[in-house]
Amino acid sequence: MHLTPSSRSSIAVMVLMTFTLLTGCDQEQTGHKEVIRPVKLFTVKDPQQQQLRYFPGKVTATEEAEISFRIPGQIDKIEVKQGDDVTEGQVLAYLDDRDIRNELQDRQANYELAKAEFERASSLLEKRVISQSSYDTASARLKSAEAALKLSRDKLAYTTLTAPFSGRVAQTLAEAHQQVQAQQPVLILQSSDRLDISIQVPESIVSHVNAKAVNNGYQPIATFPGAPGKEFPVNYKEHATRVTPGTQSYEVIFTRMAPTNMNILPGMTATVIIDLARVIDTRGQPGYVLVPISAVSKTDTDNKTVVWRFDQDTSQVTPVEVTTGRITEAGIQVLSGLNTGDQIVTAGLSQLYDGMPVKPLRKERGL
């Protein structure tokens, strides 16, 4: 096919335009922006705020007793049921007392007979009709009959079970018409006006508690899952000096009046918030902040201890040399190099370099 000069010029222009477009596409594909890596950040808190520790706890009754009869017998009636509130001295249950009442009548008669014989013996002794030994025998029989009568009266009283303190029936362990032995639990009674909260405190904290440094007026705070946002001051009650089996911690118990606007029962969970600065003597100890152990690393070149600080203005990270202290349950102590409010990276430190652009990792909603 024969092409004229004008046709050849048109084709050349089209080829040049096509090459230019293809070159532009290649430049767009090879000139894409660098992917900015997301990082997990930790904000350095005020050292005073870091002294707040949260301890999971369990609610227990201030008083709890297994109530039982002092004598064996058959239960005639139980006057209360589980969950009932009772007052001190209130009748809880009865034993069938028919046999004991018959025994009491017999011993009452024996006592009256022994008393009459003793009075007769006393009169005859004055008249010198009987000997002193006969009188002593009548006196001993009277004392024995009196003791037996008192014992029967006590047994009759033991057939009635009463509440030793005011509280709530937590559980009934027997039923009416059931035969029970002496000291066999019939029901469990718990106090309801006060409650205790038991927590486990690790030895690393217990070992630094100084009784002279504790603020006697300080009240830790308790929170309950059933009352979100509400705080309840508690008072220290007692602590164990024997380690809890299977742990390196010690039991500490706090107490308070039961809240009137909510039903807190033994066995429920709670959280006790303690400001360690109020119970631990920190005088003479260097100041520090606590950071996650994963936020601290060593440099490969000079083996310095560093953390990677994030700059919000430039969205870049920079290594900062720090001085560390001891490792605790809450993290590692950083004695110098960081300030309150600093944001540091807590994961993937080996992939970072000075001036690296990053972005804070944010969880997607629903994750």
C-alpha positions in Angstrom: 0.0 0.0 0.0 1.4 3.4 -1.0 1.4 6.0 1.8 1.5 9.7 1.1 3.8 12.0 3.1 0.8 13.4 5.0 -0.4 9.8 5.9 3.1 8.9 7.2 3.1 12.0 9.4 -0.3 11.2 10.9 0.9 7.6 11.7 4.0 8.9 13.4 2.0 11.3 15.6 -0.3 8.5 16.7 2.6 6.2 17.6 4.2 9.0 19.6 1.0 9.6 21.5 0.6 5.9 22.2 4.2 5.7 23.6 3.6 8.7 25.7 0.5 7.3 27.3 2.1 3.9 27.9 5.1 5.6 29.5 2.8 7.6 31.8 1.0 4.5 32.9 4.3 2.8 33.8 5.3 5.9 35.8 2.0 5.8 37.7 2.5 2.1 38.5 6.1 2.4 39.6 5.7 5.7 41.5 3.0 4.7 44.1 3.3 6.0 47.6 5.1 3.9 50.4 2.7 2.0 52.6 2.7 3.5 56.1 2.9 0.9 58.8 0.4 0.9 61.7 1.9 0.6 65.2 0.5 -0.1 68.6 1.1 2.8 71.0 1.2 3.2 74.7 0.7 6.6 76.4 3.0 7.2 79.4 0.9 8.1 82.4 1.4 10.3 85.4 3.5 8.3 88.0 0.9 9.1 90.6 -1.9 7.6 88.5 0.3 4.5 87.8 0.2 3.8 91.6 -3.4 2.8 91.3 -3.7 -1.0 91.2 -6.8 -3.0 90.4 -7.3 -6.3 92.4 -10.0 -8.8 91.6 -11.9 -9.8 94.7 -14.7 -12.0 96.0 -17.5 -11.0 98.3 -17.8 -13.0 101.5 -20.0 -12.7 104.6 -18.6 -10.9 107.6 -20.2 -13.6 109.8 -21.1 -17.1 108.6 -22.2 -20.0 110.8 -23.5 -23.6 110.3 -26.4 -23.8 112.7 -27.1 -27.2 114.3 -28.9 -28.7 117.2 -26.9 -29.7 120.3 -28.8 -33.0 120.7 -29.9 -35.7 118.2 -33.5 -36.0 117.2 -36.1 -35.7 114.5 -36.8 -32.3 113.0 -40.4 -31.4 113.7 -40.5 -28.1 111.8 -38.3 -25.6 110.0 -39.6 -22.1 110.3 -37.5 -20.4 107.7 -36.4 -21.0 104.1 -33.4 -20.0 102.0 -33.1 -16.3 101.4 -35.1 -15.3 104.5 -33.9 -12.4 106.7 -33.8 -13.3 110.4 -33.1 -11.4 113.6 -31.0 -12.5 116.5 -32.9 -14.9 118.8 -35.6 -15.7 116.1 -36.7 -19.4 116.1 -35.4 -21.3 113.1 -36.4 -24.9 113.7 -37.8 -27.3 116.2 -37.0 -30.9 117.2 -39.8 -33.4 118.1 -39.7 -33.0 121.9 -42.3 -35.5 123.1 -39.7 -38.0 124.5 -37.8 -35.2 126.3 -41.0 -33.9 127.9 -41.8 -37.3 129.2 -38.3 -37.6 130.6 -38.6 -34.2 132.1 -41.8 -35.2 134.0 -40.2 -38.3 135.3 -37.2 -36.4 136.6 -39.5 -33.7 138.1 -41.2 -36.4 140.1 -37.9 -37.9 141.2 -36.8 -34.5 142.3 -39.9 -33.8 144.3 -39.6 -37.2 146.0 -36.0 -36.7 146.8 -36.7 -33.2 148.2 -39.5 -34.6 150.5 -37.1 -37.4 151.7 -34.4 -34.9 152.4 -36.8 -32.6 154.4 -38.0 -35.6 156.4 -34.4 -36.7 157.0 -33.5 -33.2 158.2 -36.4 -33.2 160.7 -35.4 -36.7 162.0 -31.8 -35.7 162.3 -32.7 -32.8 164.6 -34.6 -35.3 166.8 -31.6 -37.6 166.7 -33.8 -40.4 165.3 -31.5 -41.1 162.2 -27.8 -41.1 161.8 -25.7 -38.5 160.0 -25.0 -41.0 157.2 -28.7 -41.5 156.5 -29.1 -37.7 156.3 -26.1 -37.4 153.9 -27.6 -40.1 151.7 -30.9 -38.2 151.4 -29.0 -35.0 150.7 -27.0 -36.6 147.9 -30.1 -38.1 146.3 -31.7 -34.6 146.3 -28.6 -33.1 144.6 -28.6 -35.9 142.0 -32.3 -35.5 141.3 -31.9 -31.7 141.0 -29.0 -32.1 138.5 -30.9 -34.6 136.4 -33.9 -32.3 136.3 -31.8 -29.4 135.2 -30.2 -31.6 132.5 -33.7 -32.5 131.2 -34.8 -28.8 131.1 -31.6 -27.9 129.1 -32.4 -30.8 126.7 -35.9 -29.4 126.2 -34.4 -26.0 125.5 -32.0 -27.5 122.9 -35.0 -28.7 120.9 -35.5 -25.1 119.7 -32.9 -23.7 117.2 -32.5 -19.9 117.3 -30.5 -17.4 115.3 -27.2 -16.5 117.1 -27.1 -13.2 115.1 -29.2 -11.2 112.7 -28.6 -12.1 109.0 -29.9 -14.1 106.1 -30.5 -17.8 105.6 -28.0 -18.7 102.9 -28.9 -22.4 102.6 -31.0 -25.1 104.4 -29.3 -28.4 104.7 -32.1 -30.5 106.3 -35.8 -31.0 106.0 -38.8 -31.5 108.4 -39.2 -35.1 109.7 -35.5 -35.8 109.0 -33.5 -37.5 111.7 -30.3 -35.5 112.5 -27.4 -36.1 114.8 -26.0 -33.7 117.3 -23.9 -30.9 115.7 -25.2 -31.9 112.2 -25.6 -28.6 110.2 -29.3 -27.8 109.6 -28.8 -24.5 107.8 -26.2 -21.8 107.1 -26.7 -18.3 108.4 -24.8 -15.3 107.0 -24.7 -11.7 108.2 -26.4 -9.3 105.8 -25.7 -5.9 107.3 -21.9 -6.0 106.4 -19.9 -7.6 103.7 -16.2 -8.5 103.3 -14.1 -8.4 100.1 -11.2 -10.8 99.9 -8.3 -10.1 97.4 -4.9 -11.6 96.7 -1.9 -9.3 97.0 1.4 -10.4 95.4 4.5 -10.7 97.6 6.2 -7.9 95.6 3.7 -5.4 97.0 3.3 -7.0 100.5 7.1 -6.8 101.0 7.1 -3.0 100.5 4.1 -2.2 102.8 5.3 -0.1 105.7 2.8 0.0 108.6 4.2 3.3 109.7 3.8 4.8 106.3 0.1 3.7 105.8 -2.4 6.5 106.0 -4.9 5.2 108.6 -7.7 7.4 107.1 -7.2 6.0 103.6 -10.1 4.0 102.2 -9.6 2.0 99.0 -12.4 1.8 96.5 -14.5 -1.2 95.6 -16.6 -1.6 92.4 -19.1 -4.2 91.4 -20.1 -5.5 88.0 -23.8 -4.9 88.9 -23.2 -1.2 89.6 -21.1 0.2 86.7 -19.7 3.6 87.4 -20.4 3.5 91.1 -17.6 3.4 93.7 -17.9 2.2 97.3 -15.2 3.0 99.9 -14.0 0.1 102.0 -11.9 -0.3 105.2 -9.0 -2.6 105.8 -10.0 -5.5 108.2 -7.2 -8.0 108.3 -4.6 -9.9 106.3 -3.0 -13.3 106.2 0.7 -13.8 106.9 0.6 -17.3 105.4 0.9 -17.5 101.6 -2.1 -18.7 99.7 -1.5 -22.3 98.5 -0.5 -22.4 94.8 0.4 -18.7 94.6 3.0 -16.2 95.8 0.3 -13.9 97.2 -1.4 -13.2 100.5 -5.1 -12.7 101.3 -6.2 -9.2 102.4 -9.7 -8.6 103.5 -11.6 -5.3 103.4 -15.0 -4.6 104.9 -17.9 -2.1 104.6 -21.6 -1.8 105.3 -23.7 -3.5 102.7 -25.1 -1.0 100.2 -28.8 -0.3 100.7 -29.6 0.4 97.1 -28.3 -2.9 95.6 -28.2 -6.6 96.6 -24.6 -7.7 97.0 -24.4 -11.4 98.0 -21.5 -13.6 99.2 -19.8 -15.2 96.2 -20.2 -12.2 93.9 -17.1 -10.6 92.3 -15.7 -7.2 93.0 -12.7 -5.1 92.1 -10.7 -3.3 94.8 -8.7 -0.2 93.6 -5.8 0.7 95.9 -3.5 3.7 95.6 -0.1 2.1 96.4 1.4 5.5 97.2 -0.9 5.6 100.3 0.3 2.2 101.7 3.9 1.9 100.5 6.7 4.1 101.8 8.3 5.6 98.6 10.6 8.0 100.4 14.2 7.6 99.2 13.2 5.7 96.2 13.9 7.1 92.7 10.9 8.3 90.6 9.8 6.2 87.7 7.1 5.5 85.2 5.8 2.0 84.2 5.7 0.9 80.6 5.0 -2.5 79.0 8.0 -4.8 78.9 7.5 -5.2 75.1 8.1 -1.4 74.6 11.8 -1.7 75.7 14.5 -3.1 73.4 18.3 -3.1 72.9 20.0 -1.5 69.9 22.1 -3.8 67.7 25.0 -1.4 67.3 25.8 -0.1 70.8 23.5 -2.3 72.9 21.7 0.7 74.4 18.3 0.4 76.1 15.8 2.4 74.1 12.1 2.9 73.5 10.6 4.2 70.3 8.7 7.5 70.8 6.0 8.6 68.3 5.8 12.2 67.2 2.2 13.3 66.5 3.3 16.3 64.5 5.5 14.4 62.0 3.9 10.9 62.4 7.5 9.5 62.8 9.2 7.4 65.4 12.5 8.1 67.0 14.6 5.9 69.4 15.0 7.4 72.9 17.6 6.0 75.3 16.2 5.2 78.7 17.3 4.0 82.1 15.3 1.0 83.4 14.6 -0.3 86.9 13.1 -3.5 88.1 10.4 -5.5 86.4 7.0 -5.6 88.2 3.6 -7.2 87.5 2.4 -4.0 86.0 5.4 -3.5 83.7 9.0 -2.3 83.7 10.2 0.8 85.6 11.7 3.5 83.4 13.8 5.8 85.7 14.8 8.4 83.0 14.2 9.3 79.4 10.5 9.6 79.2 7.9 12.2 80.2 4.3 12.0 81.1 2.2 12.0 77.9 4.8 10.5 75.6 3.5 7.9 73.2 5.8 4.9 72.6 5.5 1.8 70.4 4.9 -1.5 72.1 5.1 -4.1 69.3 7.3 -4.9 66.3 10.3 -2.8 67.5 12.8 -4.8 65.4 11.1 -3.4 62.2 11.5 0.2 63.1 14.2 2.7 62.0 14.9 6.3 63.0 12.4 8.7 61.2 10.2 5.9 60.0 6.7 7.2 59.1 4.0 5.3 61.0 0.4 5.6 62.0 -1.4 4.7 65.2 -3.1 1.3 65.1 -6.8 1.6 65.6 -9.2 -1.3 65.9 -12.0 -1.4 63.5 -15.4 -1.2 65.0 -16.8 -4.6 65.9 -13.4 -6.2 66.4 
